[in-house]
Amino acid sequence: MSPRGRATAPARDANGAAAPAALPRRAPKAAIDIAIAQLEEAVRNGTVDEEAGRRVVDQLKRSRPDGAGELAGGRREHILTVAARVIARKGFAATTLQEIADEVGVTRPSFYYHFKSKQAILGAILVSALERAEVAIDEVLAGPGDSVAKLRAFVFKYVEVNTQHAEVPALFQAAAELEPEAAEEARRRRSAIDHKLADLVAEGVERGKLRSRSPLISAYGMLGATNWMHTWYRPDGRYSPSEIAGMLADMLVYGLAAREAGEGR
């Protein structure tokens, strides 16, 4: 029988046992991420043609294992969490990208795949924080109760957000370091939150439940008092987040409550 018609014998290992059939090899996700990061850096530096480089980057991204998108998203969130902690501890100016990468436990090229600069990290942290605040106010507005109940509910939700991410509010002090586009997005999101809360106060004023000469100033005061928690809140402190929220809600909301008829101004 010719070699073409002969059955091929299975490959065997050093002990004579049949070796398992070879599976198609696929580069690990981490290796692909590093290759993408290195190639993108080469494109930025001008050592690789931009069009050709982008084409290869797209091919590499498509070759990732299934679920890579979810894994990348999880890794990105982990980087943001660790970066927020490091920057809050050391200060934005004193923190280096290498320190954040070391703390996260990734190589510099892999780190650069997700974030290209400290400003990009800061912008992502602040936008993520503002998104959480947006969710809090939107859930309250869609929920039950009058304006007083909704304001109290917002304080409770916002205290929960700030105690779960206690290091983040301090980073807003470094917002001046943001690149113009990121700074504009952060400003737009903050303004939207301010005005949604102010509209809720204004609704309460119109219905006689609250009193405020300027609903927007009242909204600034409520948000500022809660954001400032980072200067004094301690997870192991005397009061739980829920107890703190109750005290703040009493002070902030009932300070706006309409007075009974006959009371002086």
Secondary structure, DSSP 8 states (H G I E B T S, - for coil): --TTTS-----B-TTS-B----------HHHHHHHHHHHHHHHHHTSS-HHHHHHHHHHHHHTS-TTHHHHHHHHHHHHHHHHHHHHHHH-TTT--HHHHHHHHT--HHHHHHH-SSHHHHHHHHHHHHHHHHHHHHHHHHHSSS-HHHHHHHHHHHHHHHHHHTTTSGGGGGGGGGS-HHHHHHHHHHHHHHHHHHHHHHHHHHHTTSB--S-HHHHHHHHHHHHHGGGGT--TTSSS-HHHHHHHHHHHHHHTTB---TT---
